[in-house]
Amino acid sequence: MKRSSPAALRNREPIRAVLEEWLPRSGLVLEIAAGTGEHALHFAAAFPALSWQPSDPDPEARASIDAWREEEGSSNLLPAVDLDVLAAAWPLERADAILAVNLVHISPPETGGALLAGAARLLPAGAPLVLYGPWRVRGEPLAPSNLAFDAALKERDPDYGLRDLSDFADKVRGAGFAFAERRAMPANNLMLRFVRLAG
């Protein structure tokens, strides 16, 4: 039932260190596409004042999340919910922060816009939407590892692949967000913080 991801085990601590700066001190964090649940397990334990809500559209992923939760989870780690970013309605009405790790490039192109639209419905003004993963950045060469990863993703599904950060940033303001911060991460990944605008 429990699944494990070597990448999740490698990147969870660098991500946690940035989240410590970016997340609110209290409230509910919605983690989208929580996968195996190892990130949720780690982050919920690291931030006991936050309620951590993992979600995933895949029933096997949700089973893994809940298996980790039942075996090792802290009391602030909530049961996984079924959330498809592309769905017109999400199973939550509000969150104080949203985190999505390795989502935008392993999904159809319309996922980015749907993520922004859904986050705009849930987040109050000033709340963060945090993304982690590899991106194409104009004017910067793509690392060989990311080039190979992009090719592998496209072979798996032609709709997958690293997205252009400038194109995504263009969608951000129209969706009611400001692009607040970009942080370089290990293995040629980026963490991005977007902030919900008032109104």
Helices and strands as residue ranges (DSSP letters): H 6-22, E 27-32, H 38-46, E 50-54, H 59-72, E 97-101, H 111-122, E 128-133, H 144-156, H 165-174, E 177-185, G 186-188, E 189-196
